[in-house]
Amino acid sequence: MHRGARQGSRGRIAVVSIRFDKLGVVIALIACYGAFSAPFAIFRANRIVAGEPRSIIEALPQPLGAVLLAVLVAAGLIALFRTPLVARLGAAAVTLASLALLIGVAGSHLTPEGNTFARISPASGFWLLIFAFTLLLADVLTRLQLSPVGRVVVLGIGAAAIWLLLASGQWDSLSILKEYANRADSFWNEARRHVELALGSLFAATLVGLPLGILCHRVQALRDGVLNVLNIIQTIPSIALFGILIAPLGWVAANVPGASVLGIRGIGAAPAFVALFLYSLLPVVANTVVGLAGVPRAANDAARGMGMTGWQRLSGVEFPLAFPVILTGIRIVLVQNIGLATIAALIGGGGFGVFVFQGVGQTAMDLVLLGAVPTVALAFAAAIILDAVVETVATRKSTEVAAA
Amino acid sequence: MIEIDHITKRYGETTVVDDVSMVIEPRTVTVIVGTSGSGKTTLLRMINRLVEPSSGTIRLDGIDNRSVPGHELRRSIGYAIQGNGLFPHRTVAQNIATVPALLGWDAARIKARVDELLALLQLDPAAFGPRYPHELSGGQQQRVGVARALAAEPNVLLMDEPFGALDPIIRTKAQEDLLAIQKRFGTTIILVTHDMEEAVHLGDRIAVMDAGKLVQYATPADILANPASDFVETLIGASDRPFKLLSLGTVGDAVEPGPAAGEGIRAGASQRDALAELLWSGRPAMPVTGENGAALGRVTVEGLVKRAARPQ
């Protein structure tokens, strides 16, 4: 016992000089594997044949390959040990920028002169490196405890950097952008449709869900029934829900005058919209109920005792206090809908899912990515922005009032 | 004047308030005291119609309180509750302005009233007005709650265990503040508590409730001297009954002629404090001074002990 303790203290003295960062160890290991063992880019003679892997040294003209490896090793070491936050931030930013720039260089370098069939795409090593250093960046930003506005600004900087790279043509030699070049028109149409589906169904769900949630809060008897039904809807797989909706919507289109003019049909955007709307209801209604239930009893009683009418109490006390929780529900719905809207393509509803399913059908992974990457980026941005809004609202309308 | 006339409240089979009648004089403090479940809060809440009675009527200055819509009635009656019920998302100034805003006062008048009340409750308007309730201590929150209840200059103030969540030292201070405010505005205060000590200290009259019934409605001295039932006696607490009785009178009323040595006591202090001081310092008598510092005489242990005995 005694000897063990002494050994422990001696061990600690040895560690004081070099201290490892816990997350840094993971990042360094991933980065090491990504840089030295995994392929950086994949070369394919055309868009559907199997690819050949290329390492960093093979994929990049000299001395850029060596420079990138040096940058990666340096950044990996900074991540590995306990270093100042500024150094870690710099390492993450420089590494991510180099990777983003050089994957484009690899694209042009690997494409044979004048060959329009060859496809160069980022390979697992590239994605692992991006993952590792995004992790480092996220860790640094968390430790910096940025304000909500600060986080949105960082997001804006990142988006602007990516937009600049896209606009400069730096990535044009990459396979995913070659797919984009072939479909530039339909890409933006599907993008608009995707956003319309996700935001439109969210808007409709908020319009219906808020009053429904308030009603459930006021009428105890209604609450369990409504929430259970919405829970059941939530568990129906989306493809099944589309199938269930085809019959009734088809009937509506055929029998309700004017319905088909509005675009209501058994397949297409209408059932996708209805399905997304139904999935959105549970988070909105449930969070409204939870938010209203969390309003301090004493505040509610005082509001009544001072002569507020039912409406004044709802709009002046209950709703403002429940708002951060309700907004959290809306955030869940938005991120969920951006992802789910991909499925709409299955029944001709459009959206980024069109590229995903076309790509799967043609075994063209680059086309799948053309649908998947913007979807993920959109969901990610929506999450950060709405989180910032929720935090701003929640701190301003702090509910941590002492009941004392 | 508030006339409570054969008021009964039933929830299904249970009778919470059972045929209570009482008359509350204007500009007095009436304390309704009882154990939990005695119906005291329900009785209070029927005055501003947060609870509607099953039968009976309540008249405010002769007018049935059901002659105006409930929310309008409540705007004319101050209401303060335990845990103060401040709105966490509104500043102190906005909280106090609640009822004036509902009544449609103009901004200048509201601001003047808010500042006046904050100053009255010893909270600097410039410093506290823009703060949020969670930035205040419990005692400060309670004062803001009282200020909010008084904002629209109500004639009647209902208080449901307003000091229940305060520590003893702050509670004593809050009670003194309340009495001072009551004197200044002449507000009719009806206060619910389970603490007989508080009732004796604050009330001009005390209404004791038990199981929905009004057991006794009398002055504190009367309740201490002649408890109407065993229940009232238990509520008073036999062990410190004499001290409660002494706490009702001032030293000025117990002055006797004659000299005494040592530190004196103000004529305005309670007889209970005087006796405690005498016992603690081991003296048989101590001098009494008036508010201007003039010597008035002395109080003696013997004299106070006689006063602590049950009135015949």
Chai-1 contact restraints between the chains, C-beta under 6 A:
chainA,res_idxA,chainB,res_idxB,connection_type,confidence,min_distance_angstrom,max_distance_angstrom,comment,restraint_id
A,A298,B,G83,contact,1.0,0.0,6.0,A-B,restraint_1
A,A298,B,G85,contact,1.0,0.0,6.0,A-B,restraint_2
A,A299,B,G85,contact,1.0,0.0,6.0,A-B,restraint_3
A,A299,B,F87,contact,1.0,0.0,6.0,A-B,restraint_4
A,D301,B,G85,contact,1.0,0.0,6.0,A-B,restraint_5
A,A302,B,I81,contact,1.0,0.0,6.0,A-B,restraint_6
A,A302,B,G85,contact,1.0,0.0,6.0,A-B,restraint_7
A,G305,B,L50,contact,1.0,0.0,6.0,A-B,restraint_8
A,G305,B,Y79,contact,1.0,0.0,6.0,A-B,restraint_9
A,M306,B,Y79,contact,1.0,0.0,6.0,A-B,restraint_10
A,M306,B,T98,contact,1.0,0.0,6.0,A-B,restraint_11
A,M306,B,V99,contact,1.0,0.0,6.0,A-B,restraint_12
A,G307,B,H71,contact,1.0,0.0,6.0,A-B,restraint_13
A,G307,B,R74,contact,1.0,0.0,6.0,A-B,restraint_14
A,G307,B,R75,contact,1.0,0.0,6.0,A-B,restraint_15
A,G307,B,L102,contact,1.0,0.0,6.0,A-B,restraint_16
A,T309,B,H71,contact,1.0,0.0,6.0,A-B,restraint_17
A,V317,B,F87,contact,1.0,0.0,6.0,A-B,restraint_18
A,P320,B,H89,contact,1.0,0.0,6.0,A-B,restraint_19
A,L321,B,H89,contact,1.0,0.0,6.0,A-B,restraint_20
A,K397,B,H89,contact,1.0,0.0,6.0,A-B,restraint_21
A,S398,B,H134,contact,1.0,0.0,6.0,A-B,restraint_22
A,T399,B,P88,contact,1.0,0.0,6.0,A-B,restraint_23
A,E400,B,H134,contact,1.0,0.0,6.0,A-B,restraint_24
A,V401,B,P88,contact,1.0,0.0,6.0,A-B,restraint_25
A,V401,B,P133,contact,1.0,0.0,6.0,A-B,restraint_26
A,V401,B,H134,contact,1.0,0.0,6.0,A-B,restraint_27
A,A403,B,G83,contact,1.0,0.0,6.0,A-B,restraint_28
A,A404,B,G138,contact,1.0,0.0,6.0,A-B,restraint_29
A,A404,B,A165,contact,1.0,0.0,6.0,A-B,restraint_30
